[in-house]
Amino acid sequence: MLKLELKRIFSKKINVFAIGLALILAVIFSGFAVTSNRYVDENGNASTGIMATRKLTDNRRAWKGTLTEDELGKVIEQNKNAMTQSSEEENAIYGTTLQPIDEIRGFIISVLTPDAEYDESVLNQITEENVQEFYDTYHKNMKKMAEEYGKTSVQKKYLEKKYNEIKLPVEYESYSSWDTMIMYVETYSIILAIIVGFICAGIFADDFQTKADAVFFSTKYGRTKAVKTKILAGIATTVMIYCMGIILLSVICFGIMGTSGMNTPYQMYQAYSIYIMSYGQYYLLTVVCGFIASMLAAVVSMLVAAKMHTISVAVCIPFFLYCLLPFIGRALSGYTTLFNLIPTILTNVQASVKVPLIYQIGNCVFRQIPLVMVMYTVMAIALLPFIYKSFRRYGNK
């Protein structure tokens, strides 16, 4: 019965077109991703071709390893030397001197400006003594951040505990490919959620559109096993489409750009993030959040279609959740507590991991993203019985 339901889904021309569109967009997004990084060679010539990220990684390979105070001192010295050179060969100086240390420079600035705008001038103000005390300064600023963002003693202790999980000194490897992919996989996951919602809504609306509902409900298992099979088919379809799209996007992009920086801590970019993870784990978190977003879109679309017996309203649900709701949230910025927990967080992980936003229930403290993940996973599962009840009761008085 499941095989028959899946055959109905994947033999429908509009669904085949939607899946084909998803795969074509994966290829298009891959093209954007692999050409989005800019590489400057030793002669000052800039390029953004498909090999730019590989060249960028090779350019920064000399700095791979543990960023001790001595290594950071070399970075600061190299930065100061570059600033004193003639501006006539600015691009060439950048390609040979500044480009290799760009990500490390960003890390130093992020540590020294814990709650301020990115300011490169701090690099020129650092003395040799400051460099040797760099990680001590990092620890002091962690405590300040915990005091500032922790509203209760429990929250402050939680933040301090999280910051203590950061392994110092930091291990560095160029992470350009992962940073690029996280941005594109978030956008692509929104498209997949919309496509999945459209296809899954049709599972429960097709029988009414084709006027076959009387036949369906008059069969032996029409109100029991067949309804469960439709729900299972919707879940299976979501898993297949999401996995196909994300795997295709990942294989193409990482195959071209490489996987350098998979074990580099995210704190290299955002020093005071409370999400203690490597870039590989960060990418996995983004992919899992995108999957939860697609599953929620599929379940809510199926529920609306089962209730209303039409696809027209159901297909708008994913678009509303992940495209319109963020704009509503900005317009109603006064209700920050509510809008910091909306489903949009699942497709905007990149913005959420930067902010040490936490919630407290009793003596338990939760970070924003894990809380949102659990909330909408539970919601998606909890709505499944309502889909079953709504559809099987059709026509009963």
C-alpha positions as CSV (number, residue, x, y, z in Angstrom):
1,M,0.0,0.0,0.0
2,L,2.9,2.4,0.8
3,K,4.5,1.5,-2.5
4,L,1.3,2.3,-4.3
5,E,0.9,5.7,-2.5
6,L,4.5,6.6,-3.3
7,K,4.0,5.6,-6.9
8,R,1.0,8.0,-7.1
9,I,3.1,10.8,-5.7
10,F,6.1,10.4,-7.9
11,S,4.1,9.7,-11.1
12,K,2.2,13.0,-10.9
13,K,3.6,15.3,-13.5
14,I,3.5,18.4,-11.3
15,N,5.3,16.6,-8.5
16,V,8.0,15.3,-10.9
17,F,8.4,18.9,-12.1
18,A,8.8,20.2,-8.5
19,I,11.4,17.5,-7.7
20,G,13.2,18.2,-10.9
21,L,13.2,21.9,-10.1
22,A,14.6,21.2,-6.6
23,L,17.5,19.2,-8.1
24,I,18.2,21.9,-10.8
25,L,18.2,24.5,-8.1
26,A,20.7,22.4,-6.2
27,V,23.1,22.6,-9.2
28,I,22.5,26.3,-9.7
29,F,23.1,27.0,-6.0
30,S,26.3,24.9,-6.2
31,G,27.5,27.1,-9.1
32,F,26.8,30.3,-7.0
33,A,28.6,28.7,-3.9
34,V,31.8,27.6,-5.7
35,T,32.3,30.9,-7.4
36,S,31.4,33.1,-4.4
37,N,34.9,33.3,-2.8
38,R,37.4,35.8,-4.1
39,Y,41.1,34.9,-4.5
40,V,43.9,37.4,-5.1
41,D,47.2,36.0,-6.5
42,E,50.7,37.3,-5.8
43,N,50.4,39.7,-8.8
44,G,47.3,41.3,-7.4
45,N,44.9,39.6,-9.9
46,A,41.5,38.7,-8.4
47,S,39.4,35.7,-9.5
48,T,36.2,34.1,-8.4
49,G,36.3,30.9,-10.6
50,I,35.4,27.4,-9.4
51,M,38.9,26.9,-8.2
52,A,39.1,30.2,-6.2
53,T,38.2,28.5,-2.8
54,R,40.9,25.8,-3.4
55,K,43.5,28.5,-4.1
56,L,42.4,30.5,-1.1
57,T,42.8,27.4,1.1
58,D,46.3,26.7,-0.3
59,N,47.2,30.4,0.3
60,R,46.3,30.0,4.0
61,R,47.8,26.6,4.5
62,A,51.0,27.9,6.0
63,W,49.1,29.1,9.1
64,K,47.3,25.7,9.7
65,G,47.9,24.5,13.3
66,T,47.7,25.7,16.8
67,L,47.4,29.5,17.2
68,T,49.7,30.0,20.2
69,E,50.5,33.5,21.4
70,D,53.7,33.4,19.4
71,E,51.8,32.5,16.2
72,L,49.4,35.3,16.9
73,G,52.3,37.7,17.4
74,K,53.6,36.8,13.9
75,V,50.1,37.5,12.5
76,I,50.0,40.9,14.1
77,E,53.5,41.7,13.0
78,Q,52.7,40.7,9.4
79,N,49.6,42.8,9.5
80,K,51.6,45.9,10.7
81,N,54.2,45.4,8.0
82,A,51.5,45.2,5.3
83,M,50.0,48.5,6.5
84,T,53.4,50.3,6.1
85,Q,53.9,49.2,2.5
86,S,53.2,51.3,-0.5
87,S,49.6,51.5,-1.6
88,E,50.6,51.4,-5.3
89,E,50.6,47.6,-5.2
90,E,47.7,47.2,-2.8
91,N,46.2,44.1,-4.4
92,A,49.5,42.3,-4.6
93,I,50.3,43.1,-1.0
94,Y,46.9,41.8,0.0
95,G,47.3,38.6,-1.9
96,T,50.7,37.8,-0.5
97,T,50.5,39.3,3.0
98,L,47.0,39.9,4.3
99,Q,44.9,37.3,2.5
100,P,46.7,34.4,4.2
101,I,46.0,35.7,7.6
102,D,42.5,37.2,7.0
103,E,40.6,34.6,9.1
104,I,43.1,34.8,11.9
105,R,42.9,38.6,11.9
106,G,39.2,38.3,12.2
107,F,39.6,35.9,15.2
108,I,41.9,38.4,17.0
109,I,39.5,41.3,16.4
110,S,36.5,39.2,17.5
111,V,38.3,38.3,20.8
112,L,39.4,41.9,21.5
113,T,36.0,43.5,20.7
114,P,33.6,41.2,22.5
115,D,30.5,43.4,22.3
116,A,31.4,46.0,19.7
117,E,31.6,46.5,15.9
118,Y,34.4,44.9,13.9
119,D,37.3,47.3,14.1
120,E,40.6,46.5,12.4
121,S,42.3,49.4,14.1
122,V,42.7,47.3,17.3
123,L,45.3,45.3,15.5
124,N,47.6,48.3,15.3
125,Q,47.2,49.0,19.0
126,I,48.3,45.6,20.3
127,T,51.7,45.5,22.0
128,E,53.9,42.4,22.4
129,E,52.8,42.2,26.0
130,N,49.1,42.2,24.9
131,V,49.8,39.3,22.6
132,Q,51.3,37.2,25.3
133,E,48.2,37.9,27.5
134,F,45.8,37.2,24.6
135,Y,44.2,34.1,25.9
136,D,44.0,35.6,29.4
137,T,42.1,38.5,27.9
138,Y,39.9,36.0,26.1
139,H,39.0,34.4,29.4
140,K,38.3,37.7,31.1
141,N,36.0,38.8,28.3
142,M,34.2,35.5,28.5
143,K,33.3,36.2,32.2
144,K,32.2,39.7,31.2
145,M,29.9,38.2,28.5
146,A,28.5,35.7,30.9
147,E,27.7,38.6,33.4
148,E,26.2,40.7,30.7
149,Y,23.9,38.1,29.0
150,G,23.1,36.0,32.1
151,K,20.0,37.6,33.7
152,T,20.1,35.2,36.7
153,S,22.8,33.4,38.7
154,V,21.8,30.1,37.0
155,Q,22.1,31.6,33.5
156,K,25.5,33.2,34.4
157,K,26.9,29.8,35.6
158,Y,25.5,28.2,32.4
159,L,27.2,30.7,30.2
160,E,30.5,30.4,32.1
161,K,30.3,26.6,31.8
162,K,29.7,26.9,28.0
163,Y,32.6,29.3,27.5
164,N,34.9,27.0,29.5
165,E,34.2,24.3,26.9
166,I,36.1,26.3,24.3
167,K,39.5,24.6,23.7
168,L,42.4,27.0,23.9
169,P,44.7,27.7,22.2
170,V,42.6,27.4,19.1
171,E,43.4,25.0,16.3
172,Y,43.1,26.7,12.9
173,E,42.6,25.6,9.3
174,S,41.0,27.7,6.6
175,Y,37.2,27.2,6.7
176,S,36.1,29.2,3.6
177,S,34.2,26.3,2.0
178,W,32.2,25.5,5.1
179,D,31.4,29.2,5.8
180,T,30.1,29.5,2.2
181,M,28.1,26.3,2.2
182,I,26.3,27.2,5.5
183,M,24.9,30.3,3.8
184,Y,23.7,28.5,0.7
185,V,22.3,25.4,2.4
186,E,20.1,27.6,4.6
187,T,18.6,29.3,1.6
188,Y,18.2,26.0,-0.3
189,S,16.5,24.4,2.7
190,I,13.7,27.1,2.5
191,I,13.1,26.1,-1.1
192,L,13.0,22.4,-0.2
193,A,10.5,23.1,2.6
194,I,8.2,24.9,0.2
195,I,8.4,22.1,-2.4
196,V,7.9,19.4,0.2
197,G,4.9,21.2,1.6
198,F,3.4,21.5,-1.9
199,I,3.9,17.8,-2.7
200,C,2.7,16.5,0.7
201,A,-0.4,18.7,0.7
202,G,-1.5,17.0,-2.6
203,I,-1.4,13.6,-0.9
204,F,-4.6,14.4,1.1
205,A,-6.2,16.8,-1.5
206,D,-5.9,14.6,-4.6
207,D,-8.8,12.3,-3.8
208,F,-11.1,15.3,-3.5
209,Q,-9.8,17.0,-6.6
210,T,-10.3,13.9,-8.7
211,K,-13.7,13.2,-7.0
212,A,-12.4,9.8,-5.9
213,D,-13.0,10.4,-2.2
214,A,-16.2,8.3,-2.2
215,V,-14.4,5.3,-3.6
216,F,-11.4,5.8,-1.2
217,F,-13.6,6.0,2.0
218,S,-15.8,3.1,0.9
219,T,-12.9,0.6,0.8
220,K,-12.2,-1.8,3.7
221,Y,-9.1,0.1,5.0
222,G,-10.1,3.5,3.6
223,R,-10.6,5.1,7.0
224,T,-7.8,3.3,8.9
225,K,-4.7,1.7,7.3
226,A,-5.0,3.8,4.1
227,V,-4.9,7.0,6.0
228,K,-1.9,5.9,8.0
229,T,-0.2,5.0,4.7
230,K,-0.8,8.4,3.3
231,I,0.8,10.0,6.4
232,L,3.8,7.6,6.2
233,A,4.1,8.3,2.4
234,G,4.3,12.1,3.3
235,I,7.1,11.5,5.8
236,A,9.0,9.2,3.4
237,T,8.6,11.7,0.6
238,T,10.0,14.5,2.8
239,V,13.0,12.4,3.8
240,M,13.7,11.4,0.2
241,I,13.4,14.9,-1.4
242,Y,15.3,16.6,1.4
243,C,18.2,14.1,1.4
244,M,18.4,14.1,-2.4
245,G,18.6,17.8,-2.6
246,I,21.1,18.4,0.3
247,I,23.3,15.5,-0.8
248,L,23.5,16.7,-4.4
249,L,24.3,20.3,-3.2
250,S,26.9,19.0,-0.7
251,V,28.7,16.6,-3.1
252,I,29.1,19.1,-5.8
253,C,30.2,22.0,-3.6
254,F,32.6,20.1,-1.3
255,G,33.9,18.1,-4.3
256,I,35.0,21.3,-5.9
257,M,35.8,23.5,-2.9
258,G,37.2,20.8,-0.6
259,T,36.5,20.2,3.1
260,S,39.4,22.2,4.6
261,G,38.4,23.6,8.1
262,M,35.9,20.9,9.0
263,N,37.5,20.7,12.5
264,T,38.1,24.4,12.9
265,P,36.1,25.8,15.9
266,Y,33.3,28.2,15.0
267,Q,34.8,30.5,17.6
268,M,37.4,31.4,15.0
269,Y,34.6,33.5,13.4
270,Q,32.5,34.4,16.4
271,A,34.7,34.2,19.5
272,Y,31.9,34.5,22.1
273,S,29.3,32.2,20.5
274,I,27.9,29.8,23.1
275,Y,27.6,27.1,20.4
276,I,30.9,25.2,21.0
277,M,31.2,23.3,17.7
278,S,33.5,22.8,14.8
279,Y,32.5,24.0,11.3
280,G,31.7,20.4,10.3
281,Q,29.3,20.2,13.3
282,Y,27.9,23.6,12.4
283,Y,27.1,22.5,8.9
284,L,25.4,19.3,10.3
285,L,23.4,21.5,12.7
286,T,22.2,23.6,9.8
287,V,21.3,20.6,7.7
288,V,19.3,19.0,10.6
289,C,17.5,22.2,11.3
290,G,16.6,22.4,7.6
291,F,15.2,18.9,7.8
292,I,13.0,19.7,10.8
293,A,11.8,22.8,8.9
294,S,10.8,20.6,5.9
295,M,9.2,18.0,8.1
296,L,7.2,20.7,9.9
297,A,6.1,22.2,6.5
298,A,5.0,18.7,5.3
299,V,3.0,17.9,8.4
300,V,1.3,21.2,8.7
301,S,0.5,21.2,4.9
302,M,-1.0,17.7,5.2
303,L,-3.1,18.7,8.2
304,V,-4.5,21.8,6.4
305,A,-5.2,19.7,3.3
306,A,-6.9,17.0,5.3
307,K,-9.1,19.6,7.1
308,M,-10.0,21.7,4.1
309,H,-9.9,19.0,1.3
310,T,-8.0,21.4,-1.0
311,I,-4.4,22.1,-1.8
312,S,-4.8,25.9,-2.4
313,V,-4.4,27.0,1.2
314,A,-2.1,24.2,2.3
315,V,0.6,25.1,-0.2
316,C,0.9,28.6,1.2
317,I,1.8,27.3,4.7
318,P,5.6,26.8,4.1
319,F,5.8,30.1,2.3
320,F,4.2,31.9,5.2
321,L,6.3,30.1,7.8
322,Y,9.7,30.7,6.2
323,C,9.3,33.7,3.9
324,L,6.6,36.0,5.4
325,L,6.9,35.3,9.1
326,P,10.4,36.8,9.4
327,F,9.1,40.2,8.0
328,I,6.2,40.1,10.4
329,G,8.7,39.4,13.2
330,R,10.7,42.5,12.3
331,A,7.6,44.6,12.1
332,L,6.6,43.4,15.6
333,S,10.1,43.6,17.1
334,G,8.7,44.5,20.5
335,Y,7.6,40.9,20.9
336,T,11.1,39.6,20.8
337,T,10.5,36.6,23.2
338,L,7.8,35.2,20.9
339,F,9.6,35.9,17.6
340,N,12.9,34.4,18.8
341,L,11.1,31.0,18.9
342,I,9.3,31.0,15.5
343,P,10.0,28.3,12.9
344,T,12.1,30.7,10.9
345,I,15.0,30.1,13.3
346,L,15.3,26.6,11.7
347,T,16.3,28.2,8.4
348,N,18.3,31.1,9.9
349,V,20.8,29.3,12.1
350,Q,23.6,31.5,10.9
351,A,22.1,34.5,12.6
352,S,21.1,32.7,15.7
353,V,24.4,31.1,16.6
354,K,26.0,34.6,16.9
355,V,23.8,35.7,19.8
356,P,24.1,34.2,23.3
357,L,20.3,33.9,23.6
358,I,19.2,31.5,26.4
359,Y,15.9,30.6,28.2
360,Q,15.4,29.4,31.7
361,I,12.6,27.1,33.0
362,G,13.1,26.4,36.7
363,N,16.8,25.7,37.1
364,C,17.2,24.4,33.6
365,V,18.7,26.7,31.0
366,F,18.3,26.1,27.2
367,R,20.0,27.7,24.2
368,Q,17.7,29.1,21.5
369,I,18.4,26.7,18.7
370,P,18.2,23.4,20.6
371,L,15.0,24.6,22.2
372,V,13.5,25.5,18.8
373,M,14.6,22.2,17.4
374,V,12.9,20.2,20.2
375,M,9.8,22.3,20.1
376,Y,9.1,21.9,16.3
377,T,10.2,18.2,16.3
378,V,7.7,17.5,19.0
379,M,5.0,19.6,17.3
380,A,5.5,17.8,14.0
381,I,5.1,14.4,15.7
382,A,2.2,15.6,17.8
383,L,0.2,16.8,14.7
384,L,0.3,13.4,13.0
385,P,-2.6,12.0,15.0
386,F,-4.7,15.1,14.2
387,I,-4.1,14.5,10.4
388,Y,-5.3,10.9,10.9
389,K,-8.4,11.9,12.8
390,S,-9.3,14.8,10.5
391,F,-9.1,12.7,7.3
392,R,-10.7,9.5,8.5
393,R,-13.7,11.2,9.9
394,Y,-14.6,12.8,6.6
395,G,-18.3,12.2,5.7
396,N,-19.2,10.7,9.1
397,K,-22.1,12.3,10.9
